[in-house]
């Protein structure tokens, strides 16, 4: 008699399944924890590597286009990086200058708005104590007036040291050069650590995942440009100060899906409220909502639908986990990492998963939030519970409590 088998049969199947799932989940959680600790320990190196990979995904189509037109690969990489860095420098310089020039006027308008709000709180229907309102308004006004220089010239110094920024930027550019020139060779060399039997599949999965990053970055840039153009033009027509810097923030925020556009759009509405009044704020809110609706229903299905098929819940949770673990950089890299892993795992899963992925890509289907059928009312729940109890009764009236091992026969899946 097999004692182990007898002891196993004494345990309820649900308990056995829960225990087996539990220790496996604990192992996975431990691995994830170790990876997060390693990322935090080597953050100064791994973040430039991740940014360089995203930069390569953005620029490699241009380098390949030049290469196909008989431009030497090294010269194509040099031209692409120089033009990209030049455009980035021009845009950043222009935005910073506009911010420095427009911030004093913004401070003046905020001060006027605070004075008007204070008069309304004291003389209006609320009848708030004048001393309390004066103290709050004076504190806000003094903060804005005495911290203009810190806000305009010391923002980078408060975030991190200049040495870390310069070092990280140089390392990113250095890695970007080699990723664009011979990233495929680097990936082939890295995968030599994988056992020979699965080496080819791992290489193919990595290539497919990088292809997803190329599509993701290209589509995200297009979506961010449309968001920034629509909101920026709307703010400029309304006469909102710092319309161009706010549009630039919208462009940068769009690289963090859902959350970034929401935060930067809210900031634009707040600036419109404190400078132009509630009518301009309502119009700005309508512009932001309209642009986000165009993004969600037009741009993302056509541009992101073929590259990243992730549910909004997965996107938001990934961004939240990235921000908690690695700050803004973690929020920026969370969705690309999930998209890469999603494609790579699908590729490794076998021919069936690849066939499903091909079907999804052919139809351009995007995993969006869809409403459930309205079937869960109290009466339906009670009827379903009673029918379940009837199914467990045999003709003799005895309850079916026999512990049966669930069948291992696989049932067809809906998506196969």
N, C-alpha and C positions, 0 to 999 in steps of 0.2 A: 504494500500500500504506500502510495506517495503521500507522505505527511504534508509536504508543502502544498500539494494540490488540494488536499482536504482542508487545510487552513485557509487557503485562498477561496474555496467555495463557501466558507462560513461568512465571508465578508460580502456585504451587499455590492452588486455591480456598480452602483452609483458612487459608493465610497471608494472602491478600487479605482474607478475612472478619475474621481476627483483627486485622489492621492497621486496617481501617476501624472495627471496634468499639473498638479501642484509642484512636484519637485522639478519637472521640466521647466515650468515657468520661473521657478526660483533660479535655476541655472541660467536661463536667458537673461533674467534681471541682473544677475551677478556679472555676466559678460557685458551687458550694456553699461553697468556702473563702472566697471574697470575701463571700458573704452572712454567714458566721459571723464574719468580721472586722468587718463593718459592725454586726452585732448586738452584739458585744463593745464596739465603740466607742461605740454609742448605747444601751447596756444600760439606763441610768437612765431613758430615755424609752420604749424599746420594751417593757420588762417591764411597766410600768403599762398600756400600750396592750393587751398580751396579756391581762393580768389583768382589765382592764375589759371586754374582749370576752367572756371566760369569765363574768364577773359578769352581763353583759347576757344571755348565753345562759341563765343560771340564773333571772334575774328577769323576763325579757321575757314569759313566759306569764302571770305575775301582773299585770303592767301591761296586757297585752292583755285580760285578763279584766275588769279594772276599766274599761278603755276601752269594752268591749262593753256594760257596764252603765251607760253614760252618765256616767261620771266623766271630767272633762277630763283630757287626756293629761298635761299638766304636773302636775296635782294627783296623778294616779295614780303618776307617777314619784317625786314627793316622798314620798308615803305609803310606797311600796314600799322606797325607799332608807332612810328613817328607821327603819322597822320592822326591816329587815335589819341595819342597823348597830347598832340597840339590842339585838337578840338576840345578835349577835356579841360585843358588848361585855360583856353579862351573862355569857355562857358563858365568855369568856376571863378575866374577873375572878374568877369562881367557881373556875375550874380553877387559876389562879395562886395564889389564896388556899389552896386545898386542898393544892397542892403545897408551899407554904411551911410550912403547918401540919404536914404529914405527913412532910416530909423529915428532921427531927431523929429521929423514931421509926424511920424507915427506916435512918438512919445507926447507931442503937443496935442494931438487929437485925442489920445487916450485920457490926457489930463482934463481936457474940456468935457469929455464924456463922463468922467468921474465926478466933476463939479455939477453937471446937470443931474446925474443920478442922485447925488447927495441932496440937492435942492428938492428933488421929487420925493425922496424918502422922508425929508423933514416936513415939507409943506404939503405933501400929497395926502392921500387917504390913510396911509400907514401911521403917520405921526411918530416916527422914530426919534429917539433922543438925539439932539444935535451934537452933543459931545461924542457919543459913540460913533456916529457916522463920520464926523470930522477926523477922528483918530484913524479910522480905517482908510479913508480917502487920502489923508496926508501920508500914511505909511506907504501906500501903493505909489503915490506920486513921487515921494522921496526916493523910493527904490528905483523907479524908472530913470529919474534924473541923475542920480548918483552912480548908476551902474551902466551908463551908455558905453563908456570906454571898455569896460570889462566884457560887455555883451558883444561888441563889434570887433574887438581886437584880441580878446582872451578866451574865445570859445574853445579853440583847439587845445590851449594850455590846460583848461580844466578837464578835458576829456582824457588826455594822455600826454606823455612827454613828446617833444619834437623829435627826440632821438628814435623813439620807437616807431613813430610815423614814417620817418625817412628810411629807417632800416627795413621796415615791413614793405614800403613801396619799392625800394630797390630790389629786395628779394622777390617780390611779385613780378616785377618787370623781367628780372633775370630768368625766373622760371618760365614766364610766358614766352620768352624767346625760344627756349628749347622745346616747350610743349608745341608751339606752332611749327617749328622746324622738323622735329622728329618725335612727336608724341607717340606715334604708333610703335616706333622702335623701343621707346621707354616702357610702354605697356607690355610689349612682347618679352622684354627682359624681366620685368617684375613677375609675370605669370610663370616664369621658369621655376618659381617656388612651389607651384601647384603640381600635384602628382600627374604623371604623364597621361594617364587614362582620361582625365577630365580637363586637361590643359586646353584643348581646343575649344571645348564648350565654354570655359571661363573666359577665354579671349574673345569669343564671339559675343558672350553676354556683356562684357565690358564695352565692346565696340557699339553694341546696340544701346547700352545705357548712355554712352557719350553722344550718340545720335539723338537721343531724347533731350539731352542737355542743349544741344545745338538748336533743336526746334523750340525748346522752352525759352532760351535766352532771346532768340530772334523774335518770338511772339511777344515776350514780355516787353522788349524794347518798343515794339510797335504799339502795344496797349498803353504803355507809360507815356509815349509821345502823344497819343490821342487824348489821354486823360489830362496831361499838362496843357495841351493846346486848348482844349475846350474850357477848362476851368480858368486858365490864364486869360483867355480872351474875354470871358464873362466878367472876371474881376476888373480887367482894364476898362471895359465899357462902363461898369458901375463906378469907376474912379476910386477903387480901393487902393490904399497905399501898399507898396511892396508887392504889386501884382506879379511881377516877374520872379522875384525870389520865392514867392508862394507857389507859383507854377513849377519852379525848379524843385521845390520840396515835394510837390505832387508827383513829379517825374521820378524822383529818387524813391519816394514811398511806394510807388507802384511795383517796385521790384520785390516788395514783401506783399504777396497777394492778400486781398480782402482787408487785412488789418492796416497795411500801410496807406492805402487809398482812403480808408475811413478816417484815420487819425489826421492825415494832412488835409483832407477836405474839411474836417471839423475845425481845424486851425484857421483855414481860410474863412469859414463862416464866422468864427469868433472875431477875427480882425475886421471883417465887414461890419459886424454888430457894433463894436466899440468905436469905429471911425465914421461910419456912414448912417448908423441907425438901424432900427429893426426892419424897416422895409427893404433896405439893401441886404440885410442878413437873410431875410426870407427868400429874396431872389437868388442870392448866392447859394442858399441851401437847395433851392430848386435846380440850379445849374449843376451842383455837385451830384444830387440824386439822379438827374437826367444823364449825366456823363457816366455814372456808375451803372445805370440801367443799360446804356448802350454797350458798356464793357461786358456786362454779365450776359446779355442776350444776343449780342451781335459779334463782338470781337473775340471773346473767349471761346465760344463754340467753333468759330471758323479758324482761329489761329492756334489756340491752345488745345482744342479738342483732339487733334491728331498727334500731339506730342505728350501731353500730360493728362491722364484720365484719373483724376483724384476727386473724391467727394469733398465738398466744402468743409465738412466736419473734420476729415483727415487733414486738410490744409490748415485749419485754425489750430487744431491740437498740435500739429507739427511745429507751427510758428510759436505757439505758447511754450512748448518744451524747449525749442531752440533759444528763445529769449531768456527763459529761466536758467538754462545751463551755460549759455555763452553770450548773453546780452544781445545787442543789435545785430552783431555779426552772426550769431546763432539763428536769429529770426530770418536773416537774409539767406543763409545757407540751408535752412531746414527743408523748404519745399524742393529745391534742386536735388538735395540728397535723397529725399523720399521718392522723387520722380526717377532718379537714376536707379535706386534699389528696386522700385516697382518694375521697371523694364528689364533689369538684369535678372530678377527672380523669375519673371514670366518667361524669359528666354531659357533659363536653366530648367524650368519645370517640364519641358518636353514639347513634343510636336502638338499635343492637344492644346496646351496653353498658347503656343504660337499661332495655332489656327484661330483660336478665339480672339487673340490680339489682332490678327489680320482682319477678321470680320469686323471688330470694333473700329479699326482704322479705316476700313473701306466705307463704313457708314458715317464716320466722323462723330460717333456717339461720345458725348461727354457725360461723365458721372455727375449729375446735378441733383439737387434736392427736389424730390417729387412728392406730392401729397398722397397719403394713404387713403384707402377706401374707408368711408365712415361706417364701419361695421361694429365698433366696440362700444355698445351701450350696455347698461346694466342687465337688461333682460337677456340679451344675446350671450353675455358672459355666464349668467346663471344656467341657461339652457345648455351651453356647451359643457359646463362643469357637470351637470346632471347626466348628459349623454355619455360623458367619459366614465362616470361611475357605473352606468348600466353596462358599458362594454366590458368592465372588469368583473362582472358577475356571471358565473356559469349557470346552466339551467337548474341546478340544484339549490341555487341561492347562496353558494359559498363564494367568498371573495377570492379572486385569483391573486394570491400573494407569493406564488412560487418564484424564487429567484432564478431567472433565466438569463443566460449569457446572451447579450444582444447579437443578432446575426451579423456576420462579417460581409454579407453579400452587399455589394455596392449598388446603390440606386442611381438611376440616371440623374444628372444635374440639369437644372433649367437652362444653363448657359452653354451646355455642350450640344 
